Amino acid sequence: MTFTRLAAFAATTALTTTAAFAGGHIDRTGWPASFTVGTGSQGGAFFVYGSGWAGLAAEQLGLSGSGEVTGGPMQNMALVHTGELPLGMTTMGPAAESLAGNNPIAPGLQMTNACAMFPMYQTPFSVTTLASSGITSIADIPAGARIGFGPAGSTSDTYFPAILEGLGLTFERLNGGWDDLGGQLQDGLLDVIAFAAGVPIPTVAQLEVQTEINILGFTDEQRAAITAAFPVSNFDIAPETYTTLTEPAPAVAMWNFAIANCDLPESFVHAIVDVVMSDNARMVGIHSAARETLPEHWDKNTAMMWHPGAARWFTENAGATIPADKIHGM
């Protein structure tokens, strides 16, 4: 359902409110009665995190809201830009590519009608294989290895093949949802899965319950080469993230942001941002990666225009200094 149809439906539907948002002080003009958040594949952090904050916001605002399985950041940019979905989630790299017209879903289309809402967390790039494979480092991955890179057009699929090629690896490139790839790894149909997802990744957590795995870290030299060539920074996966780890796993990471169709009502987006950003403990209960869903990370948006409702919230509550030319419609 497009945003236009959602808005039209809202005009004929009476809304209920929870105690937290009761009263007539919130302008609900043009609000949808229900909304959907574009997430990612099942088995990935995007799906768990996105479905969680959709449900939380819906409950607090007296609406109906849910997450929808998608191909991830690239597809979400396209769906939100066109209004096919009002809300979604993306990663800074795919967002920048989409704004420049380099989204493979619609080459040449500059997806400028998807606006930033709030910072989510960093997406680490990590590599997992079965312990029985004998692969204990990135350098051990054999030539021609069958590597799963997640859904086509996802952050992992967009950047990880180029990262590994830059490290001198040659491989067969395969795509699929994270749960499907996890099953293929166990069945011997894959040698490696290259994950770009918030940790703990549900698929990896499930794998280590069912079998012995190796989580491969990058060397200092490899991380230096990667950060010099791609829009990522150093990140260590903490040992308590997975039972397999006994020490931090050196990785690289990219920031994720929630996004909104830029034409959504300012008060609607402001209210959702307030729900998500005002109680971090609630968000951490949805997914532990939300430890980074903090107001002070507003400045991690390095690519997108801000939705006016989101910009107002961070200006009022986080001391953000967002220039007018970085706010949609200003």
N, C-alpha and C positions, 0 to 999 in steps of 0.2 A: 504494500500500500504506500503510495507516495505521500509526502508531507502535505501537499495540497488537499488530498482526500482526507488525511487525518484531521487537518484543521476544519474542514467542512463538517466532518463527523462530530467534532468536538462542539460545534455551534449548536447542535441539537441534542446534546447529551448532558444530563445533570451530573456534576462531579461531587463526590464525597471527599471529606478531608479527615486526616488523622489529627490527634490532639496537637501534635507538633506544628502543624500548619493550619490550624483552625483559625477562623476569623476572616474578616473581609479586607485585611490590609495588603494581601497579595493580589496584584492585578493578574487575573487569569484570562485576559482577553486573547483569543486565538489559540489557547492551549489545546493540544490533542487530548482525547479521553484515554488513549492508549499509545504506547510507543514501543519500538523495537530497536535494540542495540546490535549492530553488526560486530561479531566477535572473531572467531577463527574456527579451526577444526576441533572436534571433540578429542580430548586427551591433551589439549594444549592449555597453557595458562590463560590465554585470551578468552577462551570460552568460559572457564570457571570464573575468572575475575569479572568479565563483562556481564554474564548472566547474573552474577551476584549484585553488582551495583545497580543493574536495571531493576532487580527485584526490590532492593533497598529503597531506591528513589521512588518507585511506584507505591510502595507501602507508605512511605512518609508523606507523599503528595496526594494520596488518595486516587491514584490512577491505576491502570493496568500496564505492566511493562515486563519485557522479557528479552533474553539474548537470542540471537539467531546465528546458526552455524554458517560461516562464510569461508572464503579462501584467505582471509586475513587482511593485513594492512593495505595492500594495493587494491583489492576488491572493495574494501570498506571505503577507501577514498572515493572510488567511482560511485558507489551506492549512495553515499552521503552527499556528494557533489550534485548528483542528479535528483536527489530527493526521494529515491526509491526506498531508502532508509533515512529516518531523521537523525539518528545518532550512531556512532561507531567508535572504533579504536584504530589507531595507526602507530607507526614508528617513524621517527624523524627522517630516516633515509628514504623510505618509500613516499613519505609526504613530500619531501623536496623533489623527488623524481616526478611525482604526479603533478605538482604545481608547475614544473617545467615542461609538461606535456610528454613525459617519457614513461607514462604508465602503460604497460603492455596490453591492458584491457582496452584502452582507447588511445592508441598512439596519436600524438599531436594535440590532444584535448588538454588544455590547462585547467586542472581541477581546482579552481579558485573559490568555489562555493562550499568548500569544507573548511570549517573554522575550528581553532583550538578551543577546548573546554577546560581540561585540567590535566596536570601531570599524573602519570600512573606509576611507572617503575621502569627500571632498566631491563632490557632484554639481553641476557648473556648469550654469547655464541659458544656452544660446547659440543663435544663429540663423545658419543657413547658407542660401545661395542660389547659383545659378549666376552667374558674372560676366557672362554674356551677358544677364542680366535687367536690368542697369543699376541694380539695387538695391544701394546702398553703405552704407546706414544704416537703422536701425529706422524713422526718419521717412519713408524712401523707399517702404516697403511700401504698395502701393496699396490703396484701399478695395476690399473684396471679394476680396482675395488668397486663393488656395487654400493653406492652411497645414497641413502634416502635424505632428501632435503626438505621434506614437509610439503604442504600444498603448493601447487603451482602459483607463482605470484606472491607468495608469502615473503616475509623479511628474510627467512633462511634461504629460500629458493632464489631470492634476488641477489643476495650478497655472499652467501657461504661458498657457492661454487667458485666464484672469482677469488675469494680469500684463499681457498685451498689450492687453486691453480697458481696463485701468486707464491705459494710455498713450495711449488714444484711437483704437486701431486697430479696424477692422471687417474681418471675414474669414469665409471658409468653412472650417469645422473638419473635418479628415479624420484618420482613424486608420489604423494599420497597424504592422507590424514595421519596425525601422529599415532593414533591407536593402531591403524592399519600397518604403519611402518614398524611399530613395536612388535606386532605379530609376525611380520616378515623377517625381522631380525632373529627372533626366536626360532623360526622355521628354517633358518639358513638361507633365505632368499636374498638377504642383505648382509653386507659385511660391517657396515657402519651406518649410524644415523647422525647427521649433522643438525643439531637443534639450535634454533634461535627462538627462545621462549622464556618467559619469566620462571624463576625457580622457586620452589621445586616444581619440575615438570611432571604432571600426573603420570605420563607414560613411562618416564624413567623411574619414578617411585614404584610403579607397578612392576616394571621389569626386575628391579632389584629384590622384590619380594619373591618373584617366581624363579629367578636364576641368578648366577653370578655375572656381574658386568664390570667393565672398566670405564671410568669417566676420564677422558684424556685432556690434559692441560696443555697450553701452549708454553714454549720456552720463552725466555726473555727476548731472545733474538727474533723469534717468530712474532711476538706481540709488537715489538718495535716496527717490524715491517708492515704488519697489518694496520696499526694505528696511523702510520704515515700515508697509507694508501686509501683508507676508508674512513667514513664518518663515525668512528667508534672510539672508545677509550678503554683503558685497562680496568678489569673487574676480576675480583677473586670470588669464586663460589665457596662459601663458608662450609667447613667440614660437617657441621650439624645439618646441612641441607639434605644430605643423603647418607644412609647408613654405610654405603660403599666407601665414602671418603673418610680418610683419617687425617688429612691436612687440606688446606685451601687448594682449590683447583684453579690455576691461572687461566683466565678467559678474557674476552673483550666484550663490550656491551654497547647498546644503543638505546636511547630514551624512547618511551612510548607515551602517547597522549590520547585522551578521549577527544572525540571530534563531534561537531554538530553541524547540520546544515545551516549555513549562515543566515537564512531567512526565517529560522525559528524565532518565536517571540523572545525578546530580551528577558522578560520576567520568568519564563519557563526555564531557560538555560541557567539563569542566576539561581533559581530555586534548586535545580539538580546539583549544581556545583556546591551550593551550601550544604545539601544533604551529605554529599560524598566527602567534602573537605572538612566538615566541622567535627567529625568524630572518627579519628584514625583507628581507634581500637575496633570499632564496628567493621571497618574495611579490612583490617588484618584478620578478623574472624572469617571473612570471605576467602581471602587468599593471603598467605604470608608475605608475598611480594609487595603487598600494599603498605608495608613498613616505609616504603619510599613515597607513598601517596601523601605528600606533605605540602602545605602552602608555599613553603620557601623554595620549592622546585619549579615555581612558575617560570623562572628564567631559562629553563631547559628547552622551551619552545624556540627553536632556532630557524624555523621554516615557515610556519603558517601565520595567517592573520588570526587575530583573536575574535571570538564572538563577543559582541558588546556586553551581553549578560555576564559572561565569564570574566571579561576584563574588569567590569565594575566590581565583581566579587573580590578579585585579587587586589585591586586598588584599595578597596575599603577594608579588607581583612588581613592582607599579607604585606602591606606597604609596597606593593608592586608599582613600578614606574613604567607604564606601557605607553609609548608614544602614540598619539592619535593616528598617525599614518600606519600603525600596526593593528588597528582595530577596524574591523569590517564596517563600512558605511560611514566612517568618521572623516 
